[in-house]
Amino acid sequence: MTEVRIGNPFRQRNNFPRIGGCTRLALSFAFLAAMPAARPAAGQSQPPSTQPAPQSSTKPDDQSDEPEANPARPTVSNPATLTPVGYLQFETGTLGATNSPEFSTRYEFNEVIKLAVTRRLEFLEASEPAVHYTVNGVSANGVAEVFLGAQAVLLPGEGAKPTLSASYSRRVYDGGAPELDVGSPLNSSVLYASADVEGFHYDANAVFNEVLEGPVRRLQFGQTLSISHPLGKGFGLSGEIWRFTQPFLRSNAIGNLWAVTYTARKNLVLDAGFEKGLTGTSTHWEAFAGLTYLLPHRLWKK
């Protein structure tokens, strides 16, 4: 699985060269679009924000001119809330990892694209268009997986009342690159809960994956919990603990993640952090950085 992993993986497929080109175009467009957006207008004040967007994202769209991003990165956990209806959101990042069961080093670019078509339904695509890795002293370049999926809000919440949602995703392309400790599922279903309690925001996920090794299929279980808190002046801090079973290794991958986020604008959030594996079959270290950018123009009229 990838850092896109998203506690729940999402990615893409069909004719691979076509899809790889589309993903690279999306990556380039997201970065170019984000550059001018990083310069706030004069006199504009930015409210402190942590990595997950507030629960109000399940309510009717804000009437302000600038929509608000709802980042899922960089934590393994995803928020139960969706992105603003009708706006494309790009979650773009890079990840470096060392010492895992399938590799000694691994570096990747990852991309997640989201579009909510209603306040209750969102479609997602996730991919790793470029991976460089070293296995048994031999280095190579490759492409990892592409996933397609959807997430639906089951019960909207507000404040301490949690928002509950569920998602399903399927791997539609496998590039064959070695994976991180949690692997790469063929099918994945996830249950989400998100809420704000006493100034802290939490995202909790329960993950059910179908993983394969040759013709053999197994069920993988995962649990994630991330807690975030604003630090002021647009900065936020997130901490997370997660666990995934490893059915073919008869073990568990457990990790602890810490990340800092910075809200440059309502529709642009930057992030960076690290993750430490806590078991012998976990990826030992990961470092990552990226951004979440919500295109400020709605794709269709209200």
KABELJO-V358572 format. One record per residue. N is the residue number from 0. RES is the residue in one small letter. OMEGA is omega as a letter, one per 20 degrees, with the letter a starting at -180 (999 if undefined). Layout:
<<N/RES/OMEGA> <N/RES/OMEGA>>
//
This chain:
<<0/m/a> <1/t/r> <2/e/r> <3/v/r> <4/r/r> <5/i/a> <6/g/r> <7/n/a> <8/p/r> <9/f/r> <10/r/a> <11/q/r> <12/r/a> <13/n/r> <14/n/a> <15/f/a> <16/p/r> <17/r/a> <18/i/r> <19/g/r> <20/g/r> <21/c/a> <22/t/r> <23/r/r> <24/l/r> <25/a/r> <26/l/a> <27/s/a> <28/f/a> <29/a/r> <30/f/a> <31/l/a> <32/a/a> <33/a/a> <34/m/r> <35/p/a> <36/a/a> <37/a/a> <38/r/a> <39/p/r> <40/a/a> <41/a/r> <42/g/a> <43/q/r> <44/s/a> <45/q/r> <46/p/r> <47/p/a> <48/s/r> <49/t/a> <50/q/r> <51/p/r> <52/a/a> <53/p/a> <54/q/a> <55/s/a> <56/s/r> <57/t/r> <58/k/r> <59/p/a> <60/d/r> <61/d/a> <62/q/r> <63/s/a> <64/d/a> <65/e/r> <66/p/a> <67/e/r> <68/a/r> <69/n/a> <70/p/r> <71/a/r> <72/r/j> <73/p/a> <74/t/r> <75/v/r> <76/s/r> <77/n/r> <78/p/r> <79/a/r> <80/t/a> <81/l/r> <82/t/r> <83/p/a> <84/v/r> <85/g/a> <86/y/r> <87/l/r> <88/q/r> <89/f/r> <90/e/a> <91/t/a> <92/g/r> <93/t/a> <94/l/r> <95/g/a> <96/a/r> <97/t/r> <98/n/r> <99/s/a> <100/p/a> <101/e/a> <102/f/r> <103/s/r> <104/t/a> <105/r/r> <106/y/a> <107/e/r> <108/f/r> <109/n/a> <110/e/r> <111/v/r> <112/i/a> <113/k/r> <114/l/r> <115/a/a> <116/v/r> <117/t/r> <118/r/a> <119/r/a> <120/l/a> <121/e/r> <122/f/a> <123/l/r> <124/e/r> <125/a/a> <126/s/r> <127/e/a> <128/p/a> <129/a/r> <130/v/r> <131/h/a> <132/y/r> <133/t/r> <134/v/r> <135/n/r> <136/g/a> <137/v/a> <138/s/r> <139/a/r> <140/n/a> <141/g/r> <142/v/r> <143/a/a> <144/e/r> <145/v/a> <146/f/r> <147/l/a> <148/g/r> <149/a/r> <150/q/a> <151/a/r> <152/v/r> <153/l/a> <154/l/r> <155/p/r> <156/g/r> <157/e/a> <158/g/a> <159/a/r> <160/k/a> <161/p/r> <162/t/r> <163/l/r> <164/s/a> <165/a/r> <166/s/r> <167/y/r> <168/s/r> <169/r/r> <170/r/a> <171/v/r> <172/y/r> <173/d/a> <174/g/r> <175/g/r> <176/a/r> <177/p/a> <178/e/r> <179/l/a> <180/d/a> <181/v/r> <182/g/a> <183/s/a> <184/p/r> <185/l/r> <186/n/a> <187/s/r> <188/s/a> <189/v/r> <190/l/a> <191/y/r> <192/a/r> <193/s/r> <194/a/r> <195/d/a> <196/v/r> <197/e/r> <198/g/r> <199/f/r> <200/h/r> <201/y/r> <202/d/r> <203/a/a> <204/n/r> <205/a/a> <206/v/r> <207/f/a> <208/n/r> <209/e/a> <210/v/a> <211/l/r> <212/e/a> <213/g/r> <214/p/a> <215/v/r> <216/r/r> <217/r/r> <218/l/r> <219/q/r> <220/f/r> <221/g/r> <222/q/r> <223/t/r> <224/l/r> <225/s/r> <226/i/a> <227/s/a> <228/h/r> <229/p/r> <230/l/a> <231/g/r> <232/k/r> <233/g/a> <234/f/r> <235/g/a> <236/l/r> <237/s/r> <238/g/a> <239/e/r> <240/i/a> <241/w/r> <242/r/r> <243/f/r> <244/t/r> <245/q/a> <246/p/a> <247/f/r> <248/l/a> <249/r/a> <250/s/r> <251/n/r> <252/a/a> <253/i/a> <254/g/r> <255/n/a> <256/l/r> <257/w/a> <258/a/r> <259/v/r> <260/t/r> <261/y/r> <262/t/r> <263/a/r> <264/r/r> <265/k/a> <266/n/a> <267/l/a> <268/v/r> <269/l/a> <270/d/r> <271/a/r> <272/g/a> <273/f/r> <274/e/a> <275/k/r> <276/g/a> <277/l/r> <278/t/a> <279/g/r> <280/t/r> <281/s/r> <282/t/a> <283/h/a> <284/w/r> <285/e/r> <286/a/a> <287/f/r> <288/a/r> <289/g/a> <290/l/r> <291/t/a> <292/y/r> <293/l/r> <294/l/a> <295/p/a> <296/h/a> <297/r/a> <298/l/r> <299/w/a> <300/k/r> <301/k/999>>
//
